[in-house]
Amino acid sequence: MVALVLAGGTGSRMGRPKQFIDLLGEPALSYTLRAFEEAAGVDGIYVVGDAARVGPLAEEAGISRYAGCAAPGENRPGSAIEGLGMVDEPEDTLVLVHDGSRCLVTRDLIERVVAAASDPIPDGVIPALPVPDTVKEVREGVVRETLDRSRLQAVQTPQSFRLGPLREAYRESGEALERVTDDASLIEMRGGVVRVVEGERTNIKLTSPEDLIFARAILQARLAEAGRGVAG
């Protein structure tokens, strides 16, 4: 089993590459890599991003399972294709695809996804949480429909798949790649079975500067709970 961390974003909404933003003295990506380093069964960690920065960061963070870094594509699907092409493993290897901007992912969540991918074997596993807010479909500034939120879930990463089928899904999706926002969508379009496990509220995605406030608060709470504490 390997992890593929997509960390090639430029951080346009954040104003800087979010994977390298300082969070309590460490780059955000360090927390991401460490969670996969500590998760049981992860044999290698591949990254898509700036290799000149990612390699030294992984070394400084003590990531012994770091396996290499590929240059990012023009968009997320392009980066996923580049990353999957770099992974040098058998086609039936389980690959955990994760957005590097979700730097607060935990070992527990990773292992929960892995466990669900084992028996019986689905075509994919994703973590998700029920949507707490009322959701409306809006077009041209007008509400068209209020959706049944009891049937809606907000999807997170890491998402697990077998390496070969996921590569094939990317190769054969064509123009559909322009519409998908996660890997599971490609598997779903091919009729695959995607199982859902419970995600984590703290597995937030760094998108805008306001998210950094929440990220730092979550990290401080975790450190305090571990008995280490944080000054300031």
N, C-alpha and C positions, 0 to 999 in steps of 0.2 A: 504494500500500500504506500502510495506517495501523495504528497500535497503539491498543488500548483497554485501559488499565490500571485494574483494579478495586481501588480503594483507599479503600473506604468503610466498612471494618470498624471496630468499636468496640474490638476487642482485649480481649474479656471474659476470656479465659484469661491474657493477658499483663498485664492490669490497667491498660492504657492503649492508645491507638491505636498499633499497632505500626508503621504507615507513617511516623509522625513521631518515632519513637525515635531518639535520637542514636547514631550509629555512627561512631566516630573523628572526631567533630566535625561530622558532617553528618546530616541527617535520612535515615532509611532510604530513603524514597521518592526522594531525589535520585539515589541509585545506580541505581535502577530506570529512571528517566527518562533518565539519561545513557546507559545501555546502548542504549536505543532511538534516542536522538539520534545515536549514533555508528554504528549499524547501517546498512549500505548499503540504499538503496531505501525507507526509511521516510519518507514525506512529511509525516505528521502524527501527533501523539501526543495522544489524547483520554484523559481521566481521569474516573473516577467517584469522588467524594469530597467533602470540604469545600472548596468553591471559594475561600472566603476565605483558606484556608491553602495550598491547592495552587497557586493562581496566583502569589503572591509567592515560593513555594518554587521553582517552575519558573523564574521570572525570575532569582532569585539563583543558581540552578544553571546558568544560561546555556543553557536549553533553547529553542532558536530554533524548533523544530517543534511546540511546545505549541499545541494547537488549541482547547482548551476543556475545561470540567469540568461534569459533570452531577451532580445530587444523587443519593445512593445510594437504593436501594430497601430494602424490609424485610429482604431476604436476598440471597444471591449471585445467584440467577436474576433477582430484581427489579432488582438493580443492573446486571446485564448488559443487561436490556431497556432500562433508562434510558440506558445508554451507547450501545447500538446505535441508539437513536432519535435521539441527538445527532449521530451521524456523518453528515456531509453529503457523501457521495461516491456515485458510481455503484454499482449493485447488484452488479456483477462485481468490485468492488474487493476486494483481499485484506485481511482484517482479522486482526491478531494479538491475541488476547485473552490478557491476562496478569494473574495475581494479584499485586497490589501488595506482598503480604507476601513474595514471592520477590524480595527486593531484590538478590540476588547474581547474577541472570541476567547472562550475558555477551553481548557482541556476536557472538562466534563461534556460540553456541547459536541466537541469533535468526536469523542468516544461514543456518544449517544448516536450520532449519525452513522458511525462505523458499525455499531452493533445492529442497527436497523438494516444495514446493507448486507448482512451476513446470511440470515435464514428466516423465511425463504428469500431467495435472492430477487429483489425487484430490479427494474431497469435504472432506477435512480432513487436517491433519498435526499430530501430537502428539509431544513428546519424552518418552521413558520410559527406565527402567533396570530390569534384572533384579532381582527381589526376593532379597536375600541370606539372609534368615531363613526358617526353617520357618514356614509359615502354616497355622493351624487354624481351622476354622469352629466357633465356640462359641455355644451357645444355653443360656440359663439356667444358666450356670456349668459346663456340661458340653461336652466336645469331641464334636462330631458327625462331623467329617471332617477329615482332614489333606489339604490341597490339594497338587497337583503344582506345586511352585514353578518348575519349568523352563518352565512355560507362563504364569507370572505376571510382570507388570511394573508398577512403580510409576510413575504418570503425573505429569508436570510441566506447567508452562506456560512460554512462550507456546504457544498452540494456534492454528493458522491455518485460516481458512475464507473462502469468498466471502461478502460482506456480505449479499446478498439471501437466499440459502438459509439462512443462520444466523438472520436475522430471521424468516423463515417458520417455521423449526423452533421458535423460541420462541413464536410466535403460536399454533401448532397443537398444542403439547405438552400443554396443559391441566393435569390433575392430576399428570402425570408430572414436572412441574417440581419437585414437592416431594421427589422421590426422586433427582434427578440431582445430582452433585457437580462435574461439569465440562461444558463446552460440547460436547465430542466425543460424549458420551452421547446428546445429542439427535439428532445426525447419524446415529449408529449405529442408533438406534431407527427412523429413516426408511429404513434400508437403505443408507446411504451408506458409501463406502469411506474409511476413515481410515488413513493411512499412519503408521508409527512411525519416528522417528529417535532416535539415541542422545542421552539427556539428559546432565546433568552432576551429579556427586555434590555439588558445591558449590552447586548451585541449590536450596538448602534453603528451607523455608518457616518464617517466624517465627511460632511458635504459642505457646510457653511461654517463661518467662524463661531457661531453660537454653539455648535456641536462640541467645540473644544472645552467649553465650560462643563458640559455634562461628562465628557470623557475624563477630565481631570478629577471631577468629583467622584466618579465611579472608581477610578484607580486609588484615590485617597481612601475611600471606604474599604476597598479590598486590602490595602496595606494595613489599615487600622485593625481590620478583622483578623489579619494574620499576626497581629501583635507587634508590628514593626512601627507603625505610626509615621506621620509625615509632618514636618515642621511647616508652619504657615498655612 
